[in-house]
Amino acid sequence: MRGMITALKLVLKEIVYTLMLILGVTALLFLFFNLMPGDFSGKGGGLPAFLDLLRGLFTFQFGISVVSGIDINAILFPAFRNTLVLTLGAIFISLVIAVPIGIFSAYRSFKGYSWPLTLFSYIVSSIPVFYFGYLVLFFVSRQTGFLPIFYPESSVGKYRILSYVLPILVLGVGNDAVSEIVRLISSELGRVMSTDYVIASRARGEYQLASSINEGIAIPLVSIIFSKIPFLIGGAVIIEFVFNWPGMGRLAFQSTLDRDLPALIAIAFLSVLMVRAGMILKSILLYIFNPGASRE
Amino acid sequence: MKRFYFEEEGIHTQEFHVPLYRRASAQDVFFIGFGLFVLSYLIVFYLISVTNIFIKNPMEINISAMFQSPSFDHLFGTDFLGRDIFSRIAKGTEAFFLPGLLSITISTACGVLFGVLSGMYPRFASKIISYVLDIVDSIPRLIFILIIIVLFRPSIYLIMTFVGVTSIPKITAYVKAKVQVLKKQGFIESSRALGLAPTAIIFKHIVWFSLKSVLVIHATLGLGEAILIETSLSYLGIGVQEPIPSWGNMVAMGADYFFQGRVWLSSIPAITITVTIMGLYLLGDGLNAIYNEKVTR
């Protein structure tokens, strides 16, 4: 019961702090908005204009694009959904690749069998994601014809899942989270597996991995995965450009070329929401895995 | 992972002076050696491209010699205008070398300043600084840079300044945590009791003696990040613009011929980027291991 109350307090505190941060971000974006040369509606006007912008952002009415004249909502939300799918899928792929390698190299250090895998994780995470996209397209689509290189408009509904495969795979493998997860898990798990309580539990006949999974894997993973979300959104900009994926990143790039600041501000707001939601989730999960550390 | 016998006895590592070369395992030596190799070729490329000796003119167009595969005359072949790819790669270091150093300098200097302030004065300064830095940290870096490009102009120095600004929060967090631990230790207390000025305590005993390793690791990883951002933006066409070579726009230009089977046009700059960034990451992680710091990228 007391644990529940502490957890609720923690979550409430996080949410209030997040709201304050979002207010700060909006103020920063408003400052940018006013710094931009040129004149369009919503610019200047001091505090009332800021309140207008705030109301627009918090009710998700982002207004009209200054370039195309279309309502931003109509194009932004489908794009946001696509980017969400891409980002979550990429996190999943990164975990599937990196966690087994990390566990394996915690058991056998560099001189054993794990060094090719460790090296692989480094190569994969430092290869530029735009080139990796071309490589995958070249080998999977051009040479073997396993997946089509592009999906015609009429067949989108039919092959929706298939068209998700390559971008998610490339972003999941090619972001630099893989080598970092491997390094963190192998060092933390190695440290935890030689602590006294794990050795004692091993002496009692329990599995060594099972008793060190909380401190050795769960806590490092939670603390790293959610802080990677901003980088994944950045990677999504490039991946969406390479694969022509109708997401938020491509929209951001397009509005940069068009100098369409209102659209860009809406995109920045949505990605800030995404990042902060990840942070709230992170603190909740850390509380679940390690209640002692969150208490002040 | 235990490296020394006295760690098993529960004795704090810091109490002994272990020479760095003894702390390193074979893996760390490999990592750091590879990283130093990468750093040295970056510096060599930069120097030969600044002094313009040993390389061909990277801008010289030769239509009769386009799409040549790698040979002794053209080490990495020639591109779609017959320009020598090796000299363009050497010249491409200019696109990120000084801007990258600028970005590292900004992030390290401001990170140390804010970190020390919020570590030493946790009541007032810490709250404001962490609020402001959390705002910067919440906006994804690439989106932030895109906003900057819309507002001002796509100049690489400006972009790298903001890459530096967006790396401040991470360094600040590490410095702050370190200062909070160091502040309570005996030698700081005794130096305060001896009447040493606060600036001397902070800059000599905390920053110089205890934070060097963190800053070196961050600088290494920061250079890798700067290169990655520069190449990505140049690839997208909003960083360094075409006649001036950059590794990113060389990949983008070569990508048009990738599916025709002329693979080396974009592969060679891409492999160079991969090896360089991997070297910097390995250097950072190797230094991390021997200094026992837990710095994440």
Interface residues (C-beta under 8 A of the other chain):
Chain A: M20 L21 I22 G24 V25 L28 L29 F32 L35 M36 S109 F110 K111 W115 Y122 I123 S125 S126 I127 P128 V129 F130 Y131 Y134 F138 R142 D176 S179 E180 R183 L184 S187 G190 R191 S194 I224 S227 I229 P230 F231 I233 G234 V237 I238 F241 G249 A252 F253 S255 T256 L257 R259 D260 L261 L264 I265 I267 A268 S271 V272 V275 R276
Chain B: M1 K2 S25 A26 Q27 Y131 V132 D134 I135 D137 S138 I139 P140 R141 L142 I143 F144 L146 I147 I149 V150 L151 G224 L228 T231 S232 Y235 L236 I238 G248 V251 A252 A255 F258 F259 V263 S266 S267 A270 I273 T274 I277 M278 Y281 L282 D285 A289 T296 R297
